[in-house]
Amino acid sequence: MKSWSRKEFLKASLVGGGAALIAGQTRLFGQVAPAAGSANGDVRVAVVGINAQGAGHMRDYLNKLPGARLVALCDVDTAVLAKRREECEKAGVKPETYTDYRKLLENKNIDAVVLGTPNHQHSLQTIWALQAGKDVYVEKPLSHNIWEGRQALAASLKYTKNIVQTGTQNRSSLDIQEAIAYVRSGQIGKIQWARGLCYKPRESIGLTTGPQAVPATIDYDLWTGPASLTPPRRNGSKGPVHYDWHWFWNYGGGDITNQGIHQMDVARWFLGENGLPSSVMSLGGRFGYRDDAETPNTLLSVFNFEKAPLIFEVRGLPIKTGMKAMDNYRGARVGVVVQCENGYVTVSESGTANIYDNANTKIKALSNGGNGAHRANFVKAVKNRKVAVGLIEECHYSTALCHLGNLSYLVGADKSNAAIAEAIKASAPTTEAYGRILEHLKANAVDVATTPTVLGPLLTFDRKTEMFTGADKVVVDAANNHALRKRVGRGAFTIPQLA
């Protein structure tokens, strides 16, 4: 297992947090009126960040989204940009191309931007787009840290001529909407807990011997944006820059933030909680191999809401050593299970839902459809000037939950199984989940008797100030000063403070 010692983390977080004391604001654009659209009424769309998720957006705008037209592409990697431009031209579309997002925003013939960039760019690029008079579709998660997510939300409330829809596509699922209504009708009793699951295979990204060279095709300053400008220390199958940034705290937050934001959002939606929890506790580690990555591949986070707890589980290792298949919980690998008094609901990764009684007999199979309409719903929102699903406020809270889970882990310390069992014994769902984790690790040849797990403290949280509170000042200060709670950016990429 790879983890920081408590001493190392507290020292680094307190030093790094000093940057948060340097207040600064930037405003590159004075907001202008929304663009009028093309002559035939189509929404003129630019897709930004087109290596992975953004490529899917690009193809949808090329082929599947009536009422919208792809007019521009932007990526800091000229090799990726050339590849996508060629793909568009083969489809009969010749978009304008940009490497610098700020230059794209100056183009008055663009109505809306779709942001498929890395997590650490989302909040700043959303704010800049709103200031430039563009409508925004921003992929999940909304932010790299809690504070900047709040600034993006504040921007949406300030620059009201334009709209923001977030990439929490399960909000467009009619199945989930019906399942929530069914639960709230009381037909299977009150919710006892909601559980989000991200059992997704994550192999080692390998070990490097030091900083890696950035490919000549990538403008690394632009790629880094508001993050700390440091050379990459990874070079797996995706190369030294792309994708594996998810597993480094400077840019991502592991799978709870990468994939789990979707399931976190659905679980919180079922609970009907409008905001953040009063406390959080996490435990986990990076087990099964040693590599360059920093984030845990096994994580259990428990969020204490008033109505019921929200429990989140991340697993990156397979069922057992030598297999590729992943574990499941009540049939779900990446999904949500909501346990009520007299039954439960399961939600799949694609947004379909089923309802069972406690004898595991299916009560209701929903067939209204999953989350496939979400991108088309953005085009409707731009035309109607109203966002119906994927509200930025909801995405801020669900994203912040992921950050909270990571922050408890980061201020935690290595503990024995016995110490963890003692610490969590008051919570039956947490104890049950931890027991399954231990069995899972044993199946993956992890010696759980000698390999410690990081146990994070139960951190109390002020939902109004969005800051941690508590008597342990060292731990509280470390959590509040960590970049996942607040980071203001750097230089030209400083986050405008709007809240």
Phi, psi and omega in degrees: 000140178249121177204156176282149169287159179302317181297315180297316182294313182299320179296313183293319183290323180289322177291312181297328181293345178301332179297331181292343180280347181271090184289144179196153179225144173230147173215099184281335188229134167276133187296137178243168179295149178302147177297152188279352183090169182285171185300328181268009176088357178292147173283126182267115192247140170245135177254129187242127184081088194239024180278322185233263182302322180297331177296323176296319175300313181305314182293325176296318180288337174286325195236330198236356189244087178298144181093359179225155182220129177284121182240346182205152175232150178216132173202143182282351178257111184295333177292316177295317182299316180295320180297315181289323178298318178298320178298319179294317182295326176295333178272003177088015180242135180241084182285154169289152182235146182219147168258333181255113181303326181296325177291321178301319183295341177284346183282112183284353178267013175249124181272321189217148175244142175246117189260108176248025183282170176300157186309319188289353178261344194300310185295311182298316181293328175295313180299312179302318181296317178297319178295332180272002177082027179253147167282154190227132161247114181246128179295159174285158345289162181294331190213165169271337181211162188298315185297314183290331174297321176296324179292321178295319177297317178299322179297320180295331179278337180272314183262075192277358176290340184239164185244158174229126169242136181262162185276031175274077193293342178296342177295342178268000183281120176289329175302311183294320179300318179291321180296319178296317178298322179296315180295317182290343176287346178086009186292336175240023174082185183286152177291132175264323173195158173239136185233124173261143184231134171225083175262092189229130185296127178225104179279167176303142175266003176087173181244135173256171180258001181162192179303143183253150179288138177276132177305144183296341181282348186255128170278099190288331176296315177293320180297319181291322177054233184283354179285169176293135183276095179228149180293148180293144178237057179200152178195057179276207184295338180268000181089183187281348185241308191287149172059308184291358171301337179305334189258020179232134187297335181295337186232322186231197181212026182076191187284342175296329179267326184287295178266320191297337178306324179297310182287328174299318182296317179294316180298316179294324178299315177301317181293337182072026182271118180264077180145201186253163184281169179278339179200165181212147174217137179229157171212152179161202180173182175250106190245160169091341178196166176241123180214188184285339188294154185253329188280154181290144172262358175221121185211135173236122179236138180237123182248126186264097174266164183294319186282319182188158179286149172251123183246134180233134181238129174243131172223131177248351179267154183284187179304314177202167180306134178091352178255161174252335181295150182258157173299168171219161176234112185053039177088353183257134173256307172241104186180199183223138172236126179245111182268124175248180184298321188240017180168184182210164179241140171244140178234129182275172178300327182274000175092013173272157186220151175221153182237133184233158167271178185286355173266009179069022174271130183290122178273319187209126173255114183276146185219029179282337180123154181270220191261016187293345184271003191296318181291322175295327178295332176293317178300318177299318182296320179297318181289322182274347183063031179210128178272121181267327182222154181076042181293141182296325180297316179296319180293325177300313183293317181292324175294317180299327176302318178299317179296320179299315179300316179294323183292321175299317178300316186292331178263013179276185181216155177297130180225157176282164177302319181296319180294322179292316179302320179294320184291331186251007189298338181285345182248109180297316179297323179291317179298317179297317181294320179294322177299319178292325177298316180299317178295321178298316180292320177301319180294340178257024174062028174268125179282093186289342179287332183244347181265114183286157175247145175282124174251118177276153178287160170285106183265125174276151191222132176271111186289339179280313181274346184056047177226156179280150178227168177144170186280333181278091188298324181296313180293315181298315179297319179298317179292315181293329183268357179288151183297338177284344173268314179206130171215129188268356180094193183214140172048234181293349182251029176287137180285124174299130179271110185244353179218000000 
